[in-house]
């Protein structure tokens, strides 16, 4: 294993040397010095000088960028051509980042940091110095498109976005210059004109009088006759065509058409142009919540062939088991490393094992000493080296995986021939305390069991259990804990003095806990739960508790000490910095692309919906008091929507089949008490209880019998509902119509059918004719069913 200085020298070899930088790029070196003059920290100054040197090292070594190299050496001589080098500079910066990441000399995080720093420096130079190419406000190092715009890849798109060169041939060079200028200033760059490219393809495939006027206006015609109404009609026609194709999600289409409105608004504001006036406010685009994805959408080998609820249950079990396996391996590794942390004498061990344990202990003890003195690793710039020669020799020994196996620490060793520096330090960190992998795995298990958001999980205090009962313990995030302790008052000391509460103390603690829940003066998204001792979440917390508590000795930050979940890393010491699963786990189930806490939470809530039976009851488990969050964001998945539609169909069929009493004076639904209560609850949730005869103020526990007296007034009201349904069906929101309109139509159809069977057809005909006449005269107001709004 190379010494730290040799390793840093290898990494710095990718950068252009300072001598060559100042010799060959004198103007650039001077301007970079101006940029760093605003930075107080010496370490940060070094980073921001190194970043452009790394980029220049790539530019010097790649023949594709030699023209850019020649320009940057003397930019003042060629400043009139600086816009020609915008795209080459962007490509060079991305290539430099890829070069750093692929070299193996930098961690992914450090490579990303250098890449972003280089972009910051060159963006500032382009805007302030006026002799360098300007960079856009957003320049991603890696092009990311996780899902793409396609809703269904098996459904062919009606047309593709028109290429830029074809648009230039159609609308001219002046328009293309304006379009490229808009790309440079618009957030998102090229993606912001993708909708316009689809609009142009639609105009080409479906020409019309309005589209011809729009093309003439964009091409610079003196008298084009295009007004805002024309532009709006073309956008709406393109939107309808894309929606009918079902090839793209509604949110994607809405976003594209909104981008078209912003682009036309930008064009209309340009001076010395003849573009038509337009404002994006002329057309409103409603927000379309995306479909709620779950763990069932991820491709786990264990869930292939399963569907629906079975796939959800299997998916969350796969994630939970994988996370628990990671926790158990780290816990066993930490326990086995205790002799190395304590610096015990290994003289009584066999030679091979003694040498292996001594090598591990040498590096671990030196690392602990540096952490206690500086809070940083011994290999960081701010760390302290102890016994540097012995540590470097030990690092060479630890580069062999067999050394760790002989020392009894093979639980976490990767299957490689030789361990790299970063891999060795990850194992050293695991000997000292909880690493990011351990903490993230515990958080995932906790989320699988409780469905909490990530933020309240991160906010669990260091005293993780507020009180213990005989079979469960109280766990909560920081804000709720504050409210609970305030209400507990003098009981707090009792709770802290007793490891396990029973009898009256347990009753008092639970009562105070419930009072704090009802008070709701804690944060909106804070959480709390009673965690059973048999729960995997409790097991996960107990397994990592010794590892996270061991880290308190290596930090002075009170915010870090106050949190339960904390981890140690080579770069940052002890911190609570949260990271995504894809960045922490490099292999196995937990490295599956798309695995996030949000996905786990959605899966948990959709499974819990099957347990509690209604969206209203799910609010308690979700931690949301509002009604407009669960359906569009957590339950907006194909499986849940299909089940809701099935319940709607069952609702309609039940009404038509259960009207079985004779029509003497009233109609009465004949069903069991359980079915009647379920019927009443579903009518209330669907929003049609009062419309079909149920009193909305009646408690759910005792729903009234449904009665319909066939008087002229009641029949007229029934037919008015039927007429209102005919009117609103044309404009109703599809989902609201399925959940509310269809069952209401079933009620009306069932009652009218029974009335006709009871020889009341003439009554229905007479009242219906009177209602129709009054409606045509405007003398009647149909009941407002409000089916056109989006269901929350």
N, C-alpha and C positions, 0 to 999 in steps of 0.2 A: 504494500500500500504506500503510495507516495505521501510525503509530508504535506501539510496543509499549504505551505508556500509554493511547493512544486505544483500542487493541484491548481491553485489560483493562477500561477504562471501559465499553465496550459489553457485555462479559460481566457486569460487576457491575450493570448496569442491570436485569437480571432479578431482582435481589434487592431486598427491602424495605430502604430506607435505614436507617442506624443511628439517625438522629433519629426517624423514624416508628416504628421498632422499640421504642425506649425510651419514646416518648410513648404509643403505642396499646397496647403489650403490656408494661406495666411489670412485672407478676408474672413473665411468661415470660422477659423479659430478665434479671431478677434470678436466676431459677432456672438459666438457661443459663450465667450467670456462675459460679454454684456448680459446675456441671459442669466448666467449663474451669479452675476453680481447681486441679484435680488435675493439670493438664498443665503441664509445665515449659517446653516449647518454645514460643516466641512464635509461630512460623509455624503450629504445630499449633493453638494457641489461636485464631488468626485463621480457620483452616479450619473449626473446629467452631462458631464463631459465625456464619460465613458460610452454612453448610449450612442451619440453620433459617430464616435470613433469605431464602434462595432458595426454600424451601418456602412461606414466608409470602407471598412475592411472587406465587407461583402461586395461593395461596388467595385473596389479595386480588383478583386479576384474573379469577377464574373464579366466576361467579354460583352455580354448584353448591355451592360450599364457603362461602357467606356465613354460614350457620348455624354452621359450624365456626369461622369467623373470629370471630363474636360470642362464642362460647364461650371461645376462646383468649385473647381480650382481658381477660376477667375470670373465669378458671376457678374461683376460690375461691367465687364466688356460685352456680355451677351444678355443683359437684363431685358432687352426688348423681346427676346425669344423665351422668356421664362415660362410662359404658359404652355409652350411645347413640351416642357419637361414635367408637367404635373403628373401625368399617368406613369411615366417611367420612374419617378420618385416614389409614387405609391407602391408600385410593383417591387421596387428595390427594398423598401422598408419591410414589406411582407416577407420577401425572400430572406432578408437578414434575420428576421424572427425565426423563420423555419430553419435556417442554418444553425442558430443558437440552440433551438429545441432538439435538433437531430444530432448535435455534436456529442451529447452525453456529458459535457462539461458544466452545464447549468441545469438546475432543476426546472421543471415546467413553469413554476411560479416566478423564478428569477428571470428566465428567458422572456416571459410575458412582460415583466416589469421593465426590462431593458428595451423591448420593442415599443412599449407605450411611451417611455421616456423619450426615445428618438422621435416619435411622432409629435410629442409635445414641443420639443425643441424646434423641429423644422416647421411646424405650424406657426409658432411664434415668429420665426425668422421670415416666413412668407408674408405675414401680416404687418410686421413692424419695419423690416429692412427694405421691402419693396424691390429686391433684386433676386429673390429666391422664388421658386414655384410655390403657389398657395395650395395648402391642403384643405380638404373639406372638414367641417366641424366634427364629423364622425367617420373614422377610418378604421374598420375592424381588422384585426390581424388575421383572423380566420373567418372565411365565409361560412355562416351558420344558417341552416334551413332544416330544422329538425323534422318538421312534418310537411312543409311545402304548402302551396295554396290549394292543392287538389284535395277535394273531399272524398272522392272515390276514384282511385286510379284505374278501375276497370270500366269507368264510364268515359267515353271519348269526349274531349272538349270540343265545343262547336267551332272554335277557331283559336289560333295561337296569337300571342302578341306580335304586332308588326315590327320587324327589325328597324333599327334607327336609319339605316341607309335607304330603305324603302320609303320611310317617312320623309327623308330629305329629298328623294326624287319626286315625291308627290307635293310637298309644301315649300321646297326651296331652301337655300342655304341660310337666309336670314332667320327663318323659323328655327332651324336646327341650332344656330348659335344661341338663340334665346332659350331653347330647351336645355342645352348643355349648361348655360349659365344658371338656370333654375336648379339643375341637378347639383351644381356645386354649392348652392346655399341652402337647399331644402334638407331638413333632417331625414336621414335615410338614403340620400343620394339617388342612385339609379332605381331603387325600389319604388320611389315616389312617382315615377312616370310609367310604371308597369301598367297601371290601370288605363292610362292614356293610350298606351300601345294596343291594349285590347279594344279600346274604343275605336281606334283607327281600323283595326281588323274587322270589327263589326260594321263600320261604315262601308268598307270595301266589299264585304260579302252581302250586305243588306242596304243598298243605296236607297235614298229617298230624297224628296224635295228639301227637307230640313237639313239632311246631312250634306247635300251639295252646297247649300248656303254656308254651312259651317266650314267646309273645306275651302271655299272661296275666301272667307274671312281670314282663316289661318294662313292662306297663301299670300295675303296682302292685297286682295282685290280692292279697288277704290270704292265701289258700290256693291257691297255684298248682301245687304238686306238682312243680316243676321242679328238677332237681338237675344236678350237673356232667355226669353221663352223658347226660342229655337234650340239653344244649347241645352236647356233643361229637358226638352222633349227627346233629344238625341241621347242624353245620358240615361233617361228613364227607359228608352227602348233598348239600349244595350244592357241595362240592368235586368230587364225582364227576360231578355234572351239568355243571359248567363244563369239566371235563377231557374228557368225552364229546363236548361241542360242538366241540372243537378250534378254537374261535374266539379263545382266549387262550393265551399261552405258559405252560408249567408254572411258570416262575418267578413270573409275575404272579399266577397262581391261588394258589400257595403263600404269596406275600406278603400277598394279600388275606385269606386265611383266618387267617394268623398275626395280622394286624391285628384281626380279629374277636376272637380269643382275648385280646389285650391290652385291647381295649375292654371285654369282659365282666369281665375281672379288675379293671379300673378301677371299673366299676359296683359290683362286689361289695364293694369297699373303702370305698364312700361311706357316711358315717354317716347315721343316720335314714332309711334307705331299706330297701325290702323286696326288693331284687334278689337273685337266687340266687347262691350262692357259686360261684366258678370261678377256676381258675388256668391260665394259658397253658401251663404245663408238662404239663397233662393230655393234650395232643395234640402230638406231635412232627411237625415239618415238615422233611423232608430238603432240603438245598440242591440246587437244580436249576441246573446251569451253563447260561448262555444260549448260544444257537447262536453259533458263531464267525463273525462277519461279516468280510469281506475287501474289498479294493479292487474286486472284481468286483461287489459289491452297490451301488457308487456308479454314478450315471447319467452316464457319459462318452459323448460322441457317438461316439468312436472304437471303443467296445466294444459298441455296440448290434448285436444279431444274433448275438453270440458267446455261447458257454456253456462251462461247465466250465473245464478247464485253459487252453484258448485264451483265454478271457475274463480269467483271472487274469494270464497273461503279457502280454496287451495292456494291461491296466489298470496294471500296475507299469511297463511301458514308457512309458505316457502320463504318469504322475507323474514318472518319472525325466527324461524329455525336457523336460517343462515346467520342472522345477527347474533343469536344466542351462541352459536358455534364459535363465532369470532370472539365474543366476550369470554367464553370458557377457555379458549386457547390463550388469550392475553392474560387472563387471571392465573392460569397454570404457569405461564412463563414468568410472570411477576413474582409468584410465590417461590419458584425454583431459583430466581436470581437473588433472593434475600441474603444468602452468604456473601455474594459478591458486593452487594450494597454495604454490608456491615464490615467488609474487609477482614473476614475471618482467615485463620491460618489453614492452608490446604496441604500442610506437610505430610499428613497421614494418608493422603490419597495416592493412587497409582500415578506414575510419572506423566503419562499422557493427559490424564484428567487434571492433575495438579497444574500442568503448564497451561491447559485451556482455561481453567477457572482463574488462574492468576492473570492471564491476559485480559479476560473480561473484567476482572476486579480492578485492574490498573486503569483501564479507560473509564470505567463507571465511577470510581472514586475521584478521578481527576475531573470528570464532568460534574459530579455533585459539588466538588469544591469550587469550581468556576460559577456554578449556578448560585451557590450561597453567597459568594462575594460580589458578583456582577449581575446576577439574574439572567445571564446569557451563557450560551455554550462556549466551551473552551476553544472551539474552532471558529467562532465568530470574531469579527474585528474588535469587539468590545469585551471579549472573554479573556480569561486568565489561563495561561498554559502552566501546568505543573508536571514536573518530570517529563518534559517534552520528548526527550530521546526515548525513554521507556514507553511512553504512550505511542509514539510513531512505530516502534518495533511491535508493540502489541496490536496495533491496527493492521500491520502486515500479516500477523498470525490470524487475526479475526477475519481476514478476507477469504479464508478457506471455510466453506460451510461445515466441513467435518469437525472443525474446532468447537463450534457451538453444540454439535451433537454430542461430542465427548463430554462437554461441560454440563450436559443435561438440560440444554436450552434449545432443543430442536423444534419447539412448538411453532415458531413463527418464521423459521429460516426458509427463504424462497428456494426453489429448485433450480439453481444456477451453478455454473462451474466455479465462478469467482464472484464474490460480493463486491459491489461498488461502494464508494464512500457513503453515499446517501443511504444505502441499504444497511450498512453497518451502524450508522448513527441512529437509524430508526429502531434497530434492535437495542442499542444502548439506551435510547429514550424509554423503550418498553421495560427495561430493567429498573428504571428510576420511578416511573409512575404511569399514569394513564396517557395514552397517545390519542391522536385524533381518531384513529380507527376504533379504539375501545369506546370512546365517548359517543361517537356517531352511532355505533352499533347499539349501545344502550338506549340512546334516544329513539332509534327506530323501533326497538322492542316496546318501549313505553308508548310510542304513538300507535303501534299495532293494537295495544291493549286498551288504551284510553281514548284514542281519536283526537288528542289535543293538537292545537296548532303548534308550530315549531317555537314561536316566540315564548309562550308560557312554559314550554319545556325548558328552554334556555334560562328562564327566570326562576326556576326552582332554587330556593335558598340552600345554603350549605347545610343547615339543619333540616334535612330532607323530610323527616317525619315530625309533624307537629305534635302528635300524641299517638300512643299505641294502645290498642285494645287487645283482647285475647285472640282475636282472629283476623284483625285488619288494622291498618294505620292510616292516618290522615296525611295526604300529600297535597300541596297547593303551590301556586306561583306567588311571587313576592307580594303583590298588592293585596291579594286575598289574605295572606298570612298576617299582614299589618292590621287589616280589619278584624280578623279573628282574635289576635292578641289584645287589641284594644277592648273588644267586648269581653274577653276572658278576664281581664283585670287581675285580681289577686289569684285567680286560678292558674295563671301562667306559671308561677313558681311551682305549684303542685304538679302541673303537667311535666315540668322539666325535672322534678325530683324523682318521679316514678317512671321506671322504664316501661311499665305496663299498667294501664288503668283498668279497674274493675269496679263493680258495684256502683255506688253513688258517684264516684269520681268519673267513671265512664259515662254515666248518664248525663252529668253536668257538661262534660267535654263535647258529647254529641249534640246536646241541646244548644250550646254556644256556637258550635259549627253550623248548625242549621239556622240559627239567628243571623249569623254572618252571611249565609247564602241569601236569606230573605232581604237583608238590608240593601244589597246590590250597590254599595258605595265604592266597591272595588272597580278595577279597570274593566272596560267593556269585554275584552277578549281574554281576561284572566280565567284560569281554570282551577278546579279543585276536585278531588275524588277520594274515596275511601278504598285503599288498595289492599286486597286480600293477600295474606301471607302465602297462598298457593298460586298467586298470579305470576306469570313469567316476567312481568314488569318489576315486581318486588324482587324476584330472584336476580334480575339484571342490575338493579340498584345496589343490592347487597354485594354482588360479585365485584363491581367496580369501585365500591365505596373506599376500600383500603388504598386503591390506586390514586383516586382523586384527592383523598385526604393527605397522602404523602407529598403532594405538590405544594401544599400551603407553606412549607419551609423554604420554598424557592421563589416567593413573590412577596412584594410589599404593597401591591396594589389592593386597596380595600375592596374595590368593585369585583376583582377576580376572586378574592377570598370569600366574598359574600355569596358567590354562586356555587352550586353543587357541581355542575358539569364544567370541568376545566381540563386542559390537556397541555402536554409539553411537546415542543418541536425544536429542531436544530436552529431555525431562523429566528423564532420569536420568543423562545423561552416558554414560560407558563402563561397561558392566555385562555380566554373563553371564545376566541374567534371561531364562528361557525363556518363550516365548509360543506359543500354538496357531496353526496355519496359518490358521484362519478369522479370527483377530484381526489377522494381519499382512498377508495378501493379500486385496485387495478385489475382484479380478476375475481371470478366467482359470481354468485347471484347478486351481491350488493353492488357490483360494478355495472349492472345492466343499464344501458342508456335509458333515460327517462324516469328512473326510480327517484322519487322525491317525497318529502314529507307531505306535501299537498296531495299526492296520489294516494299515499297510505291513508290519510285522513278521509278522503272521498270514499275509499273502499270501506273503511270502518263505518262511516255514516250510512252508506247504502246497505250494508249488512244489518246495522242497527235498525234501519227502517223496517226490515222484515220482522224484527223482534217486537218493537213498540207498536207497529200497526198504522201509524199516521204521521204526517209531516208535523203537525202541531206537537205531538209528544216527542218528536225528535229534537225539538228546540232545546230541551233540557240537556241532552247529551252533546249537542253541537256547541253549546255556549253562546248561541245567538238569540237575542230577544226579538229581533225583527222577523217579519214574514217574507221579506223580499230577497233573502240570501240563499236559503237551502235549495229551493227548486231550480233556479237558474244556474247556480254555481256548483252545487254538490250532487244534486239528484237529476241533472239534465243529461242522463246517459240513455242509450237505446234500451237497455234492459228495464230501467225504472219507468221510462215512458211507455214501453210496451205493457208493463204490468198495470199502469194507470189506465191505459186504454182498455185493457181486458176487464178491469173492474168497472169501467164505464159501460161496456157492453153488457156485463152481467147485471148492472144496475137497471139498464133499460129492459132487459129480458125479464128480470124479476118483477118489475112493475107490471108488465103486460100479463104475466102469468099468475100474479098473486091477487088480482082484482077478482075475487071469487064470490063475494056476497051478493045477495039479491038486491036489486035497486028498488027499495020501497020508498024510503025518504032520503037515505044517504048511501054513499058508497063507503065501504070500509075495507082496508087491507087486512086480509086474514093471514097471519104468520105467527111464528113463535116469538116470544119476548126477546130472545137473543137476536133473531133476524130483524125484528122491528127496531131494536136499538141500533144495530149496525146500519140499517136503512136510514134512520134518522141522522146518525152521525155523518154518513156519507153525503146526505143532502145538505147538511150544514157546511161541510168542508167544500162542497161544490158550489156553494153560494146560491142555492135555489130553494132553501127550506121554506121561506115565507111565500114564494111563488106557487108552491104546490100544496099549501095548506097547513104546514107545520108552523107553530109559533116560535119565532126565533128566540124569545126570552125564556123558553121552557128549558129547565136543566136537562143535560144529556142523560143523567141517571134515570129519568122518568119520562121518556118521550110520549107524547099524546097519541091517541088513535087518530088515523087519518080519516077525515069525514068530508064528503062532498054532497051538499044538498042541491038537487037539480032544479033550482029556481032560474027565472029569466036572468037575474043579475049575475048569478054564478056561471051560468052557461055563457053569457056574454063575456065575462072576464076570462073564461077558459079559451074561447075563440079569439079573444084579443091577444092572449099569449101565443096562440098558434099563428096568428097573423104577424105578430112581432118577430117570431122565429123565422117566418118566410122572408121578412125584410132584412133581418140581420145576418142570415145565412150567407148572403152574397159578400158581405164585407167582414165577417167575423174572423178573428184570429183562429187559425186551424186548431191550435192546442186548446184554447178556451172553448171552442165549439165542441171538441171531442169530450171535454171533461164536464161541461155545463150544458151546452145546447142539446147534445144527443140524449142525455137522460131526461131533460125537460121535455123534449119532443116525445120521449117514451111515455111520460106521465100523461101528456095531452092525448096521445094516440090511444092509450089504454082506457082512459075515462070516456072518450068519445065513442070508442067501440062498444063499451058496456052500455052506454046510454042508448045507442042505436039498437042494441040487442033487447033493450027494455022498452022498445016501441016509442022512443023519443026522437026519432029521425026528423019528424015534422018540426018539433021544437027547435032542434039544432038548425034546420034549414031556415026557419023564420027568423030566429035571433041572428043567424049569420048574415042574412040579407039586410037586416036593419043595421048591423055593424058595418057592413060594406058600404052602404049608402052614407052613413055618418062619416066614415073614413074618407070617402071621396069628397064630401063637403068640407072636410077639415073640422068637423064638430067633435072628433074623438081623438084622444091622445093615447097612443099605444104604450104599454108598459115598457120602461127603459131597462132592457136586459143587460146592456153594457158588455156585449160579447166581442167587441172589436178591439178591446185593450189586450195587451200582453199579460198572460197569467203569471203572477209573481209566485 
